[in-house]
Amino acid sequence: MNVYQAIETHYVGPTNYRASRVVATTASGIRRVHQWDYSLNVEANHHAAAEALRAQLDWPALKAGGSTRRGFAWCTSTLEG
């Protein structure tokens, strides 16, 4: 049986003081703000934000992702193989 952990991402638009960004959050509330990269498409920006948080937490590789009403959800398996 695989055990999965999820990272949710959502877009935050620009303000007068900050550029567009993607916020990646775990179920436990750990979050990371990732600057929007205009050379990437929407899904790639969300994936980059999730990947940055995954690397920060030293979790295994992202296995799957999909869109939600708010943004995207990304899953990683805690068991390799």
Secondary structure, 3 states (H helix, E strand, C coil): CCCEEEEEEEEECCCCCCCCEEEEEECCCCEEEEECCCCCCHHHHHHHHHHHHHHHHCCCCEEEEEECCCEEEEEEECCCC
